[in-house]
Structure formats: structure tokens, C-alpha cells
């Protein structure tokens, strides 16, 4: 198990911007990222699929375009 685990885990906070979370996922080539609180306790996990599913689709007519730079992860 030690061969696949890392000591320096990439994490985000509840107030992390969605865009920042997505950039971290892509930069580190990971699909899931733990969300921690002010006491460093894990309060959730965000997956690349969560962000994709929450994003407005360009294929759905009438979809409101939102500024994803200003949205926070709220768990």
C-alpha cells in the first residue's frame, strides 16, 4: 500500500474557488481532492466529475453562463 500512497496530500479548503480546484486536479493529474476545515479535518471530497456535473452545459438551451472564477466550494 505504501507504494501508491503519498505523504504530501493535495487538499483544498471550503472557500477554494471551483476554478482553483479544477486547476489543482489537472496540474497534479488526480481525479479526487479532499476538502479540509480550519482544523485540518476532512469534511468532504471533490471529484473532477462533481465539477463537470455542476458546470452549465453548452448543449442545454437557456443555460445561464456563470462566472466560475467567483464560485466557492461549499460543503
PyMOL Python script that loads the backbone (N, CA, C, O; Angstrom):
from pymol import cmd

cmd.read_pdbstr("""\
ATOM      1  N   UNK A   1       0.818  -1.186   0.000  1.00  0.00           N
ATOM      2  CA  UNK A   1       0.000   0.000   0.000  1.00  0.00           C
ATOM      3  C   UNK A   1       0.866   1.256   0.000  1.00  0.00           C
ATOM      4  O   UNK A   1       0.475   2.269  -0.580  1.00  0.00           O
ATOM      5  N   UNK A   2       2.018   1.211   0.630  1.00  0.00           N
ATOM      6  CA  UNK A   2       2.887   2.384   0.701  1.00  0.00           C
ATOM      7  C   UNK A   2       3.346   2.851  -0.671  1.00  0.00           C
ATOM      8  O   UNK A   2       3.653   4.030  -0.850  1.00  0.00           O
ATOM      9  N   UNK A   3       3.398   1.941  -1.647  1.00  0.00           N
ATOM     10  CA  UNK A   3       3.870   2.301  -2.977  1.00  0.00           C
ATOM     11  C   UNK A   3       2.921   3.256  -3.688  1.00  0.00           C
ATOM     12  O   UNK A   3       3.343   3.993  -4.579  1.00  0.00           O
ATOM     13  N   UNK A   4       1.641   3.254  -3.308  1.00  0.00           N
ATOM     14  CA  UNK A   4       0.679   4.103  -4.016  1.00  0.00           C
ATOM     15  C   UNK A   4       0.198   5.284  -3.186  1.00  0.00           C
ATOM     16  O   UNK A   4      -0.542   6.128  -3.690  1.00  0.00           O
ATOM     17  N   UNK A   5       0.598   5.359  -1.945  1.00  0.00           N
ATOM     18  CA  UNK A   5       0.170   6.463  -1.088  1.00  0.00           C
ATOM     19  C   UNK A   5       1.248   7.540  -1.039  1.00  0.00           C
ATOM     20  O   UNK A   5       2.440   7.253  -1.157  1.00  0.00           O
ATOM     21  N   UNK A   6       0.808   8.787  -0.863  1.00  0.00           N
ATOM     22  CA  UNK A   6       1.751   9.894  -0.768  1.00  0.00           C
ATOM     23  C   UNK A   6       1.656  10.533   0.612  1.00  0.00           C
ATOM     24  O   UNK A   6       0.618  10.464   1.271  1.00  0.00           O
ATOM     25  N   UNK A   7       2.749  11.155   1.041  1.00  0.00           N
ATOM     26  CA  UNK A   7       2.758  11.813   2.343  1.00  0.00           C
ATOM     27  C   UNK A   7       2.212  13.233   2.258  1.00  0.00           C
ATOM     28  O   UNK A   7       1.520  13.690   3.169  1.00  0.00           O
ATOM     29  N   UNK A   8       2.517  13.927   1.176  1.00  0.00           N
ATOM     30  CA  UNK A   8       2.065  15.303   0.989  1.00  0.00           C
ATOM     31  C   UNK A   8       0.784  15.312   0.159  1.00  0.00           C
ATOM     32  O   UNK A   8       0.829  15.405  -1.068  1.00  0.00           O
ATOM     33  N   UNK A   9      -0.334  15.217   0.827  1.00  0.00           N
ATOM     34  CA  UNK A   9      -1.632  15.131   0.161  1.00  0.00           C
ATOM     35  C   UNK A   9      -2.065  16.523  -0.304  1.00  0.00           C
ATOM     36  O   UNK A   9      -1.976  17.493   0.449  1.00  0.00           O
ATOM     37  N   UNK A  10      -2.525  16.611  -1.531  1.00  0.00           N
ATOM     38  CA  UNK A  10      -3.057  17.857  -2.071  1.00  0.00           C
ATOM     39  C   UNK A  10      -4.460  18.019  -1.516  1.00  0.00           C
ATOM     40  O   UNK A  10      -5.293  17.124  -1.662  1.00  0.00           O
ATOM     41  N   UNK A  11      -4.733  19.158  -0.878  1.00  0.00           N
ATOM     42  CA  UNK A  11      -6.061  19.409  -0.300  1.00  0.00           C
ATOM     43  C   UNK A  11      -6.524  20.806  -0.690  1.00  0.00           C
ATOM     44  O   UNK A  11      -5.744  21.633  -1.162  1.00  0.00           O
ATOM     45  N   UNK A  12      -7.814  21.046  -0.480  1.00  0.00           N
ATOM     46  CA  UNK A  12      -8.390  22.368  -0.660  1.00  0.00           C
ATOM     47  C   UNK A  12      -9.251  22.683   0.560  1.00  0.00           C
ATOM     48  O   UNK A  12      -9.576  21.800   1.353  1.00  0.00           O
ATOM     49  N   UNK A  13      -9.612  23.957   0.695  1.00  0.00           N
ATOM     50  CA  UNK A  13     -10.493  24.384   1.783  1.00  0.00           C
ATOM     51  C   UNK A  13     -11.891  24.614   1.241  1.00  0.00           C
ATOM     52  O   UNK A  13     -12.096  24.637   0.028  1.00  0.00           O
ATOM     53  N   UNK A  14     -12.850  24.785   2.135  1.00  0.00           N
ATOM     54  CA  UNK A  14     -14.237  25.032   1.737  1.00  0.00           C
ATOM     55  C   UNK A  14     -14.383  26.282   0.873  1.00  0.00           C
ATOM     56  O   UNK A  14     -15.278  26.358   0.031  1.00  0.00           O
ATOM     57  N   UNK A  15     -13.513  27.248   1.082  1.00  0.00           N
ATOM     58  CA  UNK A  15     -13.615  28.511   0.365  1.00  0.00           C
ATOM     59  C   UNK A  15     -12.812  28.542  -0.933  1.00  0.00           C
ATOM     60  O   UNK A  15     -12.721  29.580  -1.588  1.00  0.00           O
ATOM     61  N   UNK A  16     -12.235  27.408  -1.300  1.00  0.00           N
ATOM     62  CA  UNK A  16     -11.455  27.336  -2.536  1.00  0.00           C
ATOM     63  C   UNK A  16     -12.365  27.558  -3.735  1.00  0.00           C
ATOM     64  O   UNK A  16     -13.462  27.003  -3.806  1.00  0.00           O
ATOM     65  N   UNK A  17     -11.904  28.368  -4.671  1.00  0.00           N
ATOM     66  CA  UNK A  17     -12.664  28.597  -5.892  1.00  0.00           C
ATOM     67  C   UNK A  17     -12.729  27.318  -6.719  1.00  0.00           C
ATOM     68  O   UNK A  17     -11.779  26.536  -6.745  1.00  0.00           O
ATOM     69  N   UNK A  18     -13.844  27.117  -7.385  1.00  0.00           N
ATOM     70  CA  UNK A  18     -14.000  25.935  -8.231  1.00  0.00           C
ATOM     71  C   UNK A  18     -12.909  25.890  -9.293  1.00  0.00           C
ATOM     72  O   UNK A  18     -12.349  24.832  -9.582  1.00  0.00           O
ATOM     73  N   UNK A  19     -12.619  27.042  -9.862  1.00  0.00           N
ATOM     74  CA  UNK A  19     -11.570  27.090 -10.886  1.00  0.00           C
ATOM     75  C   UNK A  19     -10.229  26.628 -10.312  1.00  0.00           C
ATOM     76  O   UNK A  19      -9.498  25.890 -10.972  1.00  0.00           O
ATOM     77  N   UNK A  20      -9.903  27.051  -9.102  1.00  0.00           N
ATOM     78  CA  UNK A  20      -8.648  26.650  -8.460  1.00  0.00           C
ATOM     79  C   UNK A  20      -8.626  25.149  -8.214  1.00  0.00           C
ATOM     80  O   UNK A  20      -7.610  24.493  -8.445  1.00  0.00           O
ATOM     81  N   UNK A  21      -9.735  24.609  -7.751  1.00  0.00           N
ATOM     82  CA  UNK A  21      -9.815  23.160  -7.518  1.00  0.00           C
ATOM     83  C   UNK A  21      -9.586  22.397  -8.816  1.00  0.00           C
ATOM     84  O   UNK A  21      -8.853  21.408  -8.838  1.00  0.00           O
ATOM     85  N   UNK A  22     -10.207  22.851  -9.887  1.00  0.00           N
ATOM     86  CA  UNK A  22     -10.043  22.199 -11.181  1.00  0.00           C
ATOM     87  C   UNK A  22      -8.598  22.294 -11.664  1.00  0.00           C
ATOM     88  O   UNK A  22      -8.061  21.329 -12.208  1.00  0.00           O
ATOM     89  N   UNK A  23      -7.972  23.442 -11.469  1.00  0.00           N
ATOM     90  CA  UNK A  23      -6.571  23.603 -11.858  1.00  0.00           C
ATOM     91  C   UNK A  23      -5.665  22.646 -11.083  1.00  0.00           C
ATOM     92  O   UNK A  23      -4.738  22.070 -11.653  1.00  0.00           O
ATOM     93  N   UNK A  24      -5.929  22.476  -9.781  1.00  0.00           N
ATOM     94  CA  UNK A  24      -5.135  21.541  -8.980  1.00  0.00           C
ATOM     95  C   UNK A  24      -5.318  20.106  -9.457  1.00  0.00           C
ATOM     96  O   UNK A  24      -4.349  19.352  -9.553  1.00  0.00           O
ATOM     97  N   UNK A  25      -6.546  19.733  -9.752  1.00  0.00           N
ATOM     98  CA  UNK A  25      -6.816  18.388 -10.245  1.00  0.00           C
ATOM     99  C   UNK A  25      -6.039  18.127 -11.533  1.00  0.00           C
ATOM    100  O   UNK A  25      -5.423  17.074 -11.695  1.00  0.00           O
ATOM    101  N   UNK A  26      -6.075  19.093 -12.441  1.00  0.00           N
ATOM    102  CA  UNK A  26      -5.387  18.922 -13.717  1.00  0.00           C
ATOM    103  C   UNK A  26      -3.868  18.950 -13.548  1.00  0.00           C
ATOM    104  O   UNK A  26      -3.161  18.131 -14.136  1.00  0.00           O
ATOM    105  N   UNK A  27      -3.372  19.883 -12.754  1.00  0.00           N
ATOM    106  CA  UNK A  27      -1.925  20.030 -12.560  1.00  0.00           C
ATOM    107  C   UNK A  27      -1.299  18.767 -11.970  1.00  0.00           C
ATOM    108  O   UNK A  27      -0.230  18.335 -12.402  1.00  0.00           O
ATOM    109  N   UNK A  28      -1.972  18.183 -10.985  1.00  0.00           N
ATOM    110  CA  UNK A  28      -1.424  17.009 -10.290  1.00  0.00           C
ATOM    111  C   UNK A  28      -1.923  15.692 -10.870  1.00  0.00           C
ATOM    112  O   UNK A  28      -1.598  14.613 -10.375  1.00  0.00           O
ATOM    113  N   UNK A  29      -2.715  15.803 -11.923  1.00  0.00           N
ATOM    114  CA  UNK A  29      -3.239  14.620 -12.625  1.00  0.00           C
ATOM    115  C   UNK A  29      -3.940  13.663 -11.663  1.00  0.00           C
ATOM    116  O   UNK A  29      -3.690  12.457 -11.646  1.00  0.00           O
ATOM    117  N   UNK A  30      -4.831  14.257 -10.861  1.00  0.00           N
ATOM    118  CA  UNK A  30      -5.623  13.472  -9.911  1.00  0.00           C
ATOM    119  C   UNK A  30      -7.098  13.698 -10.216  1.00  0.00           C
ATOM    120  O   UNK A  30      -7.454  14.663 -10.891  1.00  0.00           O
ATOM    121  N   UNK A  31      -7.944  12.823  -9.727  1.00  0.00           N
ATOM    122  CA  UNK A  31      -9.376  12.924 -10.005  1.00  0.00           C
ATOM    123  C   UNK A  31     -10.204  13.271  -8.779  1.00  0.00           C
ATOM    124  O   UNK A  31     -11.379  13.619  -8.900  1.00  0.00           O
ATOM    125  N   UNK A  32      -9.599  13.178  -7.600  1.00  0.00           N
ATOM    126  CA  UNK A  32     -10.295  13.480  -6.343  1.00  0.00           C
ATOM    127  C   UNK A  32      -9.385  14.319  -5.463  1.00  0.00           C
ATOM    128  O   UNK A  32      -8.167  14.143  -5.456  1.00  0.00           O
ATOM    129  N   UNK A  33      -9.998  15.239  -4.717  1.00  0.00           N
ATOM    130  CA  UNK A  33      -9.203  16.091  -3.835  1.00  0.00           C
ATOM    131  C   UNK A  33      -9.967  16.297  -2.529  1.00  0.00           C
ATOM    132  O   UNK A  33     -11.122  16.723  -2.553  1.00  0.00           O
ATOM    133  N   UNK A  34      -9.337  15.998  -1.385  1.00  0.00           N
ATOM    134  CA  UNK A  34     -10.019  16.173  -0.100  1.00  0.00           C
ATOM    135  C   UNK A  34     -10.232  17.658   0.225  1.00  0.00           C
ATOM    136  O   UNK A  34      -9.402  18.509  -0.095  1.00  0.00           O
ATOM    137  N   UNK A  35     -11.360  17.936   0.865  1.00  0.00           N
ATOM    138  CA  UNK A  35     -11.675  19.273   1.354  1.00  0.00           C
ATOM    139  C   UNK A  35     -11.485  19.240   2.864  1.00  0.00           C
ATOM    140  O   UNK A  35     -12.048  18.388   3.550  1.00  0.00           O
ATOM    141  N   UNK A  36     -10.679  20.186   3.383  1.00  0.00           N
ATOM    142  CA  UNK A  36     -10.416  20.208   4.820  1.00  0.00           C
ATOM    143  C   UNK A  36     -10.985  21.474   5.456  1.00  0.00           C
ATOM    144  O   UNK A  36     -11.185  22.489   4.788  1.00  0.00           O
ATOM    145  N   UNK A  37     -11.243  21.390   6.763  1.00  0.00           N
ATOM    146  CA  UNK A  37     -11.730  22.564   7.500  1.00  0.00           C
ATOM    147  C   UNK A  37     -10.564  23.260   8.181  1.00  0.00           C
ATOM    148  O   UNK A  37      -9.405  22.910   7.959  1.00  0.00           O
ATOM    149  N   UNK A  38     -10.878  24.248   9.012  1.00  0.00           N
ATOM    150  CA  UNK A  38      -9.842  25.046   9.671  1.00  0.00           C
ATOM    151  C   UNK A  38      -8.996  24.237  10.658  1.00  0.00           C
ATOM    152  O   UNK A  38      -7.926  24.690  11.064  1.00  0.00           O
ATOM    153  N   UNK A  39      -9.461  23.049  11.048  1.00  0.00           N
ATOM    154  CA  UNK A  39      -8.713  22.172  11.956  1.00  0.00           C
ATOM    155  C   UNK A  39      -8.011  21.032  11.213  1.00  0.00           C
ATOM    156  O   UNK A  39      -7.521  20.086  11.830  1.00  0.00           O
ATOM    157  N   UNK A  40      -7.970  21.132   9.903  1.00  0.00           N
ATOM    158  CA  UNK A  40      -7.361  20.115   9.031  1.00  0.00           C
ATOM    159  C   UNK A  40      -8.087  18.774   9.064  1.00  0.00           C
ATOM    160  O   UNK A  40      -7.485  17.734   8.797  1.00  0.00           O
ATOM    161  N   UNK A  41      -9.379  18.794   9.390  1.00  0.00           N
ATOM    162  CA  UNK A  41     -10.201  17.586   9.304  1.00  0.00           C
ATOM    163  C   UNK A  41     -10.825  17.515   7.911  1.00  0.00           C
ATOM    164  O   UNK A  41     -11.241  18.530   7.352  1.00  0.00           O
ATOM    165  N   UNK A  42     -10.884  16.324   7.371  1.00  0.00           N
ATOM    166  CA  UNK A  42     -11.515  16.140   6.072  1.00  0.00           C
ATOM    167  C   UNK A  42     -13.026  16.275   6.241  1.00  0.00           C
ATOM    168  O   UNK A  42     -13.638  15.573   7.046  1.00  0.00           O
ATOM    169  N   UNK A  43     -13.618  17.191   5.469  1.00  0.00           N
ATOM    170  CA  UNK A  43     -15.061  17.411   5.542  1.00  0.00           C
ATOM    171  C   UNK A  43     -15.756  17.007   4.246  1.00  0.00           C
ATOM    172  O   UNK A  43     -16.980  17.082   4.141  1.00  0.00           O
ATOM    173  N   UNK A  44     -14.979  16.585   3.272  1.00  0.00           N
ATOM    174  CA  UNK A  44     -15.562  16.152   2.003  1.00  0.00           C
ATOM    175  C   UNK A  44     -14.478  15.850   0.991  1.00  0.00           C
ATOM    176  O   UNK A  44     -13.288  16.051   1.235  1.00  0.00           O
ATOM    177  N   UNK A  45     -14.922  15.368  -0.136  1.00  0.00           N
ATOM    178  CA  UNK A  45     -14.027  15.091  -1.259  1.00  0.00           C
ATOM    179  C   UNK A  45     -14.709  15.607  -2.515  1.00  0.00           C
ATOM    180  O   UNK A  45     -15.896  15.368  -2.736  1.00  0.00           O
ATOM    181  N   UNK A  46     -13.946  16.313  -3.330  1.00  0.00           N
ATOM    182  CA  UNK A  46     -14.460  16.801  -4.610  1.00  0.00           C
ATOM    183  C   UNK A  46     -13.793  16.006  -5.713  1.00  0.00           C
ATOM    184  O   UNK A  46     -12.574  15.833  -5.719  1.00  0.00           O
ATOM    185  N   UNK A  47     -14.588  15.528  -6.636  1.00  0.00           N
ATOM    186  CA  UNK A  47     -14.074  14.786  -7.782  1.00  0.00           C
ATOM    187  C   UNK A  47     -14.195  15.648  -9.036  1.00  0.00           C
ATOM    188  O   UNK A  47     -15.010  16.568  -9.098  1.00  0.00           O
ATOM    189  N   UNK A  48     -13.375  15.335 -10.027  1.00  0.00           N
ATOM    190  CA  UNK A  48     -13.477  16.049 -11.289  1.00  0.00           C
ATOM    191  C   UNK A  48     -14.886  15.922 -11.861  1.00  0.00           C
ATOM    192  O   UNK A  48     -15.386  16.847 -12.500  1.00  0.00           O
ATOM    193  N   UNK A  49     -15.511  14.800 -11.635  1.00  0.00           N
ATOM    194  CA  UNK A  49     -16.880  14.574 -12.119  1.00  0.00           C
ATOM    195  C   UNK A  49     -17.882  15.497 -11.415  1.00  0.00           C
ATOM    196  O   UNK A  49     -18.846  15.951 -12.031  1.00  0.00           O
ATOM    197  N   UNK A  50     -17.655  15.772 -10.132  1.00  0.00           N
ATOM    198  CA  UNK A  50     -18.532  16.699  -9.401  1.00  0.00           C
ATOM    199  C   UNK A  50     -18.518  18.072 -10.054  1.00  0.00           C
ATOM    200  O   UNK A  50     -19.564  18.698 -10.229  1.00  0.00           O
ATOM    201  N   UNK A  51     -17.328  18.534 -10.411  1.00  0.00           N
ATOM    202  CA  UNK A  51     -17.206  19.849 -11.042  1.00  0.00           C
ATOM    203  C   UNK A  51     -17.849  19.833 -12.422  1.00  0.00           C
ATOM    204  O   UNK A  51     -18.553  20.771 -12.796  1.00  0.00           O
ATOM    205  N   UNK A  52     -17.607  18.780 -13.170  1.00  0.00           N
ATOM    206  CA  UNK A  52     -18.208  18.665 -14.501  1.00  0.00           C
ATOM    207  C   UNK A  52     -19.731  18.633 -14.419  1.00  0.00           C
ATOM    208  O   UNK A  52     -20.411  19.308 -15.191  1.00  0.00           O
ATOM    209  N   UNK A  53     -20.261  17.854 -13.490  1.00  0.00           N
ATOM    210  CA  UNK A  53     -21.715  17.738 -13.358  1.00  0.00           C
ATOM    211  C   UNK A  53     -22.358  19.042 -12.889  1.00  0.00           C
ATOM    212  O   UNK A  53     -23.517  19.308 -13.207  1.00  0.00           O
ATOM    213  N   UNK A  54     -21.618  19.854 -12.138  1.00  0.00           N
ATOM    214  CA  UNK A  54     -22.150  21.121 -11.636  1.00  0.00           C
ATOM    215  C   UNK A  54     -22.018  22.251 -12.650  1.00  0.00           C
ATOM    216  O   UNK A  54     -22.647  23.299 -12.508  1.00  0.00           O
ATOM    217  N   UNK A  55     -21.203  22.034 -13.664  1.00  0.00           N
ATOM    218  CA  UNK A  55     -20.960  23.076 -14.661  1.00  0.00           C
ATOM    219  C   UNK A  55     -22.138  23.167 -15.628  1.00  0.00           C
ATOM    220  O   UNK A  55     -22.747  22.153 -15.967  1.00  0.00           O
ATOM    221  N   UNK A  56     -22.456  24.383 -16.069  1.00  0.00           N
ATOM    222  CA  UNK A  56     -23.519  24.522 -17.066  1.00  0.00           C
ATOM    223  C   UNK A  56     -23.081  23.887 -18.382  1.00  0.00           C
ATOM    224  O   UNK A  56     -21.915  23.979 -18.767  1.00  0.00           O
ATOM    225  N   UNK A  57     -24.002  23.257 -19.053  1.00  0.00           N
ATOM    226  CA  UNK A  57     -23.699  22.591 -20.310  1.00  0.00           C
ATOM    227  C   UNK A  57     -23.891  23.550 -21.474  1.00  0.00           C
ATOM    228  O   UNK A  57     -24.842  24.331 -21.500  1.00  0.00           O
ATOM    229  N   UNK A  58     -22.974  23.483 -22.440  1.00  0.00           N
ATOM    230  CA  UNK A  58     -23.130  24.303 -23.640  1.00  0.00           C
ATOM    231  C   UNK A  58     -24.195  23.705 -24.552  1.00  0.00           C
ATOM    232  O   UNK A  58     -24.611  24.342 -25.520  1.00  0.00           O
ATOM    233  N   UNK A  59     -24.641  22.482 -24.250  1.00  0.00           N
ATOM    234  CA  UNK A  59     -25.612  21.807 -25.081  1.00  0.00           C
ATOM    235  C   UNK A  59     -27.048  21.999 -24.606  1.00  0.00           C
ATOM    236  O   UNK A  59     -27.983  21.634 -25.319  1.00  0.00           O
ATOM    237  N   UNK A  60     -27.238  22.558 -23.429  1.00  0.00           N
ATOM    238  CA  UNK A  60     -28.580  22.782 -22.911  1.00  0.00           C
ATOM    239  C   UNK A  60     -29.025  24.197 -23.243  1.00  0.00           C
ATOM    240  O   UNK A  60     -28.410  25.159 -22.781  1.00  0.00           O
ATOM    241  N   UNK A  61     -30.086  24.343 -24.039  1.00  0.00           N
ATOM    242  CA  UNK A  61     -30.554  25.690 -24.365  1.00  0.00           C
ATOM    243  C   UNK A  61     -31.027  26.422 -23.119  1.00  0.00           C
ATOM    244  O   UNK A  61     -31.656  25.833 -22.241  1.00  0.00           O
ATOM    245  N   UNK A  62     -30.722  27.700 -23.052  1.00  0.00           N
ATOM    246  CA  UNK A  62     -31.170  28.516 -21.932  1.00  0.00           C
ATOM    247  C   UNK A  62     -30.307  28.392 -20.702  1.00  0.00           C
ATOM    248  O   UNK A  62     -30.652  28.945 -19.658  1.00  0.00           O
ATOM    249  N   UNK A  63     -29.184  27.677 -20.787  1.00  0.00           N
ATOM    250  CA  UNK A  63     -28.299  27.541 -19.627  1.00  0.00           C
ATOM    251  C   UNK A  63     -27.689  28.894 -19.311  1.00  0.00           C
ATOM    252  O   UNK A  63     -27.172  29.575 -20.197  1.00  0.00           O
ATOM    253  N   UNK A  64     -27.750  29.273 -18.062  1.00  0.00           N
ATOM    254  CA  UNK A  64     -27.173  30.539 -17.634  1.00  0.00           C
ATOM    255  C   UNK A  64     -25.668  30.373 -17.513  1.00  0.00           C
ATOM    256  O   UNK A  64     -25.184  29.467 -16.835  1.00  0.00           O
ATOM    257  N   UNK A  65     -24.943  31.246 -18.167  1.00  0.00           N
ATOM    258  CA  UNK A  65     -23.485  31.223 -18.061  1.00  0.00           C
ATOM    259  C   UNK A  65     -23.080  31.913 -16.763  1.00  0.00           C
ATOM    260  O   UNK A  65     -23.427  33.074 -16.545  1.00  0.00           O
ATOM    261  N   UNK A  66     -22.364  31.223 -15.918  1.00  0.00           N
ATOM    262  CA  UNK A  66     -21.932  31.776 -14.642  1.00  0.00           C
ATOM    263  C   UNK A  66     -20.433  32.027 -14.675  1.00  0.00           C
ATOM    264  O   UNK A  66     -19.708  31.390 -15.440  1.00  0.00           O
ATOM    265  N   UNK A  67     -19.978  32.937 -13.861  1.00  0.00           N
ATOM    266  CA  UNK A  67     -18.562  33.200 -13.744  1.00  0.00           C
ATOM    267  C   UNK A  67     -17.988  32.209 -12.742  1.00  0.00           C
ATOM    268  O   UNK A  67     -18.090  32.422 -11.534  1.00  0.00           O
ATOM    269  N   UNK A  68     -17.386  31.129 -13.229  1.00  0.00           N
ATOM    270  CA  UNK A  68     -16.893  30.059 -12.367  1.00  0.00           C
ATOM    271  C   UNK A  68     -15.706  30.496 -11.535  1.00  0.00           C
ATOM    272  O   UNK A  68     -15.329  29.800 -10.592  1.00  0.00           O
ATOM    273  N   UNK A  69     -15.104  31.639 -11.860  1.00  0.00           N
ATOM    274  CA  UNK A  69     -13.987  32.137 -11.065  1.00  0.00           C
ATOM    275  C   UNK A  69     -14.457  32.607  -9.704  1.00  0.00           C
ATOM    276  O   UNK A  69     -13.659  32.663  -8.768  1.00  0.00           O
ATOM    277  N   UNK A  70     -15.730  32.946  -9.567  1.00  0.00           N
ATOM    278  CA  UNK A  70     -16.197  33.534  -8.315  1.00  0.00           C
ATOM    279  C   UNK A  70     -16.984  32.562  -7.453  1.00  0.00           C
ATOM    280  O   UNK A  70     -17.410  32.927  -6.357  1.00  0.00           O
ATOM    281  N   UNK A  71     -17.187  31.343  -7.912  1.00  0.00           N
ATOM    282  CA  UNK A  71     -17.957  30.383  -7.132  1.00  0.00           C
ATOM    283  C   UNK A  71     -17.054  29.601  -6.186  1.00  0.00           C
ATOM    284  O   UNK A  71     -15.942  29.212  -6.543  1.00  0.00           O
ATOM    285  N   UNK A  72     -17.551  29.382  -4.982  1.00  0.00           N
ATOM    286  CA  UNK A  72     -16.791  28.647  -3.968  1.00  0.00           C
ATOM    287  C   UNK A  72     -17.319  27.228  -3.838  1.00  0.00           C
ATOM    288  O   UNK A  72     -18.461  26.940  -4.195  1.00  0.00           O
ATOM    289  N   UNK A  73     -16.485  26.363  -3.330  1.00  0.00           N
ATOM    290  CA  UNK A  73     -16.919  25.023  -2.958  1.00  0.00           C
ATOM    291  C   UNK A  73     -17.539  25.132  -1.571  1.00  0.00           C
ATOM    292  O   UNK A  73     -16.884  25.577  -0.629  1.00  0.00           O
ATOM    293  N   UNK A  74     -18.765  24.737  -1.447  1.00  0.00           N
ATOM    294  CA  UNK A  74     -19.433  24.809  -0.140  1.00  0.00           C
ATOM    295  C   UNK A  74     -19.890  23.416   0.237  1.00  0.00           C
ATOM    296  O   UNK A  74     -20.777  22.849  -0.401  1.00  0.00           O
ATOM    297  N   UNK A  75     -19.289  22.872   1.266  1.00  0.00           N
ATOM    298  CA  UNK A  75     -19.676  21.538   1.751  1.00  0.00           C
ATOM    299  C   UNK A  75     -20.215  21.649   3.152  1.00  0.00           C
ATOM    300  O   UNK A  75     -20.599  20.642   3.748  1.00  0.00           O
TER     301      UNK A  75
END
""", "prot")
cmd.dss("prot")
cmd.show_as("cartoon", "prot")
cmd.util.cbc("prot")
cmd.orient("prot")
